[in-house]
Amino acid sequence: YKGEGILPASPRNVWECIKPVAGGLRTKWDQNVKDFEVIETISDTVSICRTTTPSACMRIISPREFVDVVVMKQYEDGMMLSAATHVEHPLCPPQPDFVRGFNYPCGCFCIPVPGEPDRTELLTFFQTDLGGYLPQTVVDSFFPSSICGFYSNLTKAVKTLKA
C-alpha cells in the first residue's frame, strides 16, 4: 500500500511525529501503534525495534507485534526517511499475547515542498503480513481505512506542535 499527502507543517515537525524512536510521539497519535521500543541500537541511524499494535476491527484483528531493522536518514535537501523490514532477534522472541506480524520493506519519506517551508509531502509505503489466520477480506478492508486514519491523525498531531 502507498499513501501520499501534503501535510500543513514543516518537514521537521512531521518527522518529530513519525520518527521511529523510543519515547517518540507516534504512540500518542497513531491509533495503530500501542508501543514502540528499541531492542538494540546498531548505530546512530540503524536499530532493531519492536512495535506492538492494539486489536482492531472490533477485535477481529488481535494485537500484533513486529520486529524490524530500522534505518533513518536525512538528506542535504531536507528530506528525511525511515525504512524498515522484518528481522528475527534473539532478544525479542514472540510474546504470548501477540500475533507476530511481518513487515516487508516499508518506509516513510518526509519531503520538503519547494518554496513552502510549512508544508511537507509525506510518502508512505506499507507491505505487511499481519500473521495469524485472518481472512484476506478482513486484511483488505483494514489497510485502506488504516492509512487514511494515519494521515488524518498525523495532520491533527502536527497542528498541536505548531500551537
N, C-alpha and C positions, 0 to 999 in steps of 0.2 A: 504494500500500500504506500502511496505517495500523498503527502499533504503539502500544500503550498499556500502561503498567505502573506499579506503585508500587515505588520503589527505597528500600532501607534506609539513606538518607543525606540530609543536608541539601541543599537546592537549590544552595547554594554549592559543595559537593563534587561533586555531579552535574555542574554547569556546568563545574567545573575539568576534569573528564574529557572533556567533549564539545565545549567551546568551540573554534571554528574559528580557531586561531592557529598561526603557525609555531612549532615547538618545543613544541607542546602535548602533552598526554598521549594524545591519540587514536591516534597511530601506535603507541603501546606496547601498547594493549589491544584495539583494533578490528582483527580479522583481515582486514577488507576495506579498510583504509587502509594503504597502504605508505608514502606520503609525502604531505606537505601543505606547500605553500609559498604565500606571499603574493606575487603578481606586482606588484600596485600597491595602495597604500593611498589610498583616496579621501578618507576622513575617519576619525575615531576609531571609527566604527561601521560603515563600509562599506569593503569591499576586494574586489579581484579575486584569486581564489585558484585554484590548480591542485592537484587531488588525484589521486594515482595509486593504483591497486589492483593487488594481485598476481593471478596467474592463479588460477582457481577451478574447481571441479567436475572434479577430476583433470585439470586443464589444458585442459578443453574450452572454457572461457572464458579468452581471452588477457588479459594485463594491459591495463587501461583507464586513460585519463586523462580528467579532467573539468575544465573551466574555467568558473568560476561567479562571479557577483557575489554577495557575501555581506553580509547586514546582521545586526548583533547589537543587541539592545535589552534593557534591564532596566526593569521597571515598578515603580511605588511599592509594589505589593502583594508584591514579591519575585519575581515571575515573570521568568524570563529566556528569551530565544528567539534562535535563529539561523534565518534563512531564506535560501534561495539559489535561483538559477536560472541556466541556461546563458548564457554570453556569449562572443563572439569577442573576442580581444585581440591586438593586433599584437606584443606582447612574448611571446606564448605560442602559436606556430604548432604544429600537430600534430607530435608526435615519432615517429620511425620505429619504435620498439619498442613502441608502444602503439596501441590502437584508441581513437579519440576517441569518448567517450560523451556523452550529452546529458541533463542534469537539467532536468526541468520544475520549476515552483515546488515547493519542498520545505522542510522545516524540522523543528526540534526545539524543544519547549516544556518548560521545567522549571517545574513549577507547585507551589508550597508546599502541603502538606497542612495545612489549618487545625487548630491545636492539637497538631500533631505535627512539631516542628522537625527531627527526624531522619528524616523520610520525605518523598519527593518523587514527585509524579506526573510521569511523562515521557510526553509525547505526541509521536509522530514521524510524519511524512508523507514518503513516498518515491515519486517518479514518475520513473523513469529509463529512457531508451532506451540500452541497452548498446552500440549500434552494431555494426558488423560483420555477419556472416552467421550469427547464432545461430538455431537453430530455436526457435520460441516455446515449445515444451515444455521446453526447457532453461532458458529465462528464467523460466517459470512455476514450475519446481521449485526454482530457485535462491533467489528472493526470500523466500519464507516462512521457509525454514530460515536464511537470512542474517539476517533480522530477529530471529528467536529467538536466534541466536548473539550478535547485537548486545546485546540486553538481558541475556543471561546473562553475557557478558564484561564489560559495563559494571557489573553488580552486583558481580562479583569486583573490578573496579578501584576502585570507590568504597569497598569494605571495606578495601583496602590504604591508602587515605588516612586512615581512622579509626585505623589501627594505630599 
